[in-house]
Each structure stands twice: as structure tokens, then as C-alpha cells.
Amino acid sequence: MILSRDLAESAVDAAGALDGCIALVRESSEANLRWARNTLTTTGESRSREITLVGFRRGPGGMATATASLSSPEPADLPALAGRLESALAGAAPAEDAAPLLSGESQGAWAPSAPHTDGSVFSETSGELGHLLRSALDRDVELFGYAEHSVHATWLASSTGLRCHHVQPQGRLEITAKSHGRTRSAWWGTATDNFGDIDWSGAEHALHQSLAWQARDWDIAPGRHRVILSPGAVGDLMVDLWWSATARDAVEGRSVFSAPHGGTRLGESLSDLPLNLVSDARDPVIPAAPFLASAASSDHASAFDSGAPLDRVGWIRDGRLSALMASRRFAEDHGLPFVASPDTLRLEATASRGGVADLVRDVDEGLVITCLWYNRVVDPQTLLLTGLTRDGVFVVRDGEVVGSTGNFRFNDSPVDLLGRIRRAGTTARTLPREMGDYAPRVAMPPLDVTDFHLSTRSDAR
């Protein structure tokens, strides 16, 4: 089988009749373990490869772009793929985000192939998991969950001569515990790159502590409450804020970041706390690809900007909105900086410290929310979200967790929430439960927030 680097080179050659071309080759390998009712149920491994050709052609009205993709490609497939791309370009309208294709310094070693993951990544995990399952059985607790690990590699070859390559390992572990005839339920999850840094004893303690707290039920009415949000719950909220930070939507008045009388809210204070929301490809804990690889244009990124180096972006600096995503063309047209986002997100507050338990000790009356689920945007212009709490809403009285209450539907805005943060804890890598499939490279603190809107009760568990 042809090496992925050589496939990318050959694809660019095959599309040589166009006015420009970018080949994106992506390889993925995955391994997983799954268990239910304290018993390992399945293990699996898979590998895949895909190529996407992004083509560009000049016409009377400007430069048009189109894409063509193929799974499991071989060299003999490339002429037909290039033909499909030419046909797509023939009917394509000029692109409003058109800009000269990038050239210059390549990113990463132009390696011929990439490492793969397999079941051996779980060699240490299997023993720890076995202990956890046996311990749960002794406690009459059922455990359900899975461990997944993947390695994703990207090769980007441009007709301008630009060459970029990146290999990204990542994984996650999620465990749900149920007890007392499944009337109690707890969840614990974490993100990892190699499964060598899992805190198994911490996971076991958190799950059983959560189940124990559910022994006493409290009747808490819906309304606005002081809450401690876990790092994972904070991550789910901040990812929605991050994805909404696009310059086009703000300039065109469709966004929470639109100014009331036109323009954007760049420079406006969103929080009195010195909060920093950052995306950094070279983050020491959650590094990501240092170049943009966009097969198609959107409000978040432009295909014309593929290959651009991804610098550190401070979306919020010392509590002020300081950046919005903008393509080179849109930025030039509207007098804004070009901003493309790395696939990482970190929220920090100056001089913050402690975990959920530390924040709880300073709360006279409030709730702890373990995780959020099924989050959806209700109103883009305020970024009002709705969703559900799940697997543990705990009641705090006089600095201690004294029991649990049922689940709720929430209606709140992560942008508005920034102005209601009383304290932030220590930032660490976490797994957003709702967004972890799409944004697994996240580091967040727990937050102490006032007036979090729990609008109605929910039967979800």
C-alpha cells in the first residue's frame, strides 16, 4: 500500500491541470474496550484512511473552490478523483472568501507514515479495570463504560509547495456506576493521550462517594441557584462559547458577540475576574496540530487558509473579549485580524486554586452539578443554551455535601455566566461529557457561579 505522504504528493500531481490544489490525507487507528454490568463485553481495533482534494479554479468572477473525497484510496484512484474535482469546479460559483493559497515554511516533519494504536495501549488499563469491576461487584454496584484510544495523522500537500504533517494521539475513559436497583447513578470521565495517567483510585472514590451522597434526597425547587460546576460541565459551556466566537456572525448581527449598534464587542469586559480563555496548539498539556487543515470553508475557517500556522489565540484576556475567528479574506474586508483556531481550549483565572471540594467548603447553600447533557443553542444572539443535568446534582449546606436532588433542565448563557463567577478553582485537563466527542482537548477549572438557571425538573438520570 502506498505511504500516505506519497499519496498526498501524487494527488497534487494528479490535479496539476487546476489553478491550485491542496491534498489532505488523514489516517486513523482506533482501539477500544467496553464493559457492562461489571463484565468486559467487547474489544476492538480499526484503521482507516481518507483523502480529500481541495481544488481551485479562476473564472471571470473570481476563484472558485470545490472538494472531492475518497475512503481507502490507492494511487490508481487518483486520476478519477481529480476528474470528479474538475467536474465539481466547472459548476462552482466564485468563492467570497477567496485569497491566494499559502506557501512558506512547512509545519512538522514530512514523515512518510505515522504510528498506529492497538489493544496494547490498554495493557495497564486492563489490570486496573479488572480491580475496579471486582470492587464494584463486592459493593453490589454495576459499572458500565468504555475506554477508547486513537491516533489521527494528517498530511497536507499544496500545489504551492507547502507541506504540513501532524500526528495526534488521544483517548478517553467513561464510567457509569449504578446501585440500589439502578435508582442511583454516577458518572466519571477523563481525557488522556496514552492511558498512563489515569487516576483509578480517584475514579473509584468519586463514583462511590457520588452514590453514597444519593442516600438522602432533598426537594429542591427549580429556579436560580448558586452552583459549583465541575470542570467537565464548565468545558461543555465554554466549548459552545468558543464555537460561537466567529467574526462574520458578530459583524452581521447574528451573534452574542455583536455590538448593539453594529460591529463587534471586541474589547468589551465580559467578567470582573481576570479570566483567560485560550486556544494554543503548543499547550503543554493538550497540544494539537500547529497548522490549519480545512477541506471546506465555513464561518470558522476557510479552505483558502489551509496550511496557515496556528498561533496562540486569547479569546478572552483578563475578562475582556479579545479575538474572533476570521478568515484572511473576511479579516481584510472588515479591518479585523486574521484568526484561525487550534483545536484546544483552556480557561484559567489568575491566582485560582483548588478543586470542587475546596469550592464547596465556602458555600453556605448551593448545589454541585457533575455534568451537563444534551446542550443546545436556543438563541444565538444571547448564546442561551438549554440542556439537562445528569448523574448527580448534590445539595450543599454549610460547606458540606449533605445529599442529592433530582435532575433539572437548565437555561443559561455561558457568556452571561462569565459575569456571575464568584470563584474559580485550579485548571486541569477534563472531559466535557456532551462535547467530548468533538472537543476532547480541553482544560478547565471548577467554577462557583451565582444564579445558574435551573428552569424545570427533569426525569433524566
Summary of the structure (lengths in Angstrom):
residues: 461
radius of gyration: 24.0
end to end distance: 47.9
largest distance: 74.2
contacts: 1582
relative contact order: 0.14
helix: 21%
strand: 41%
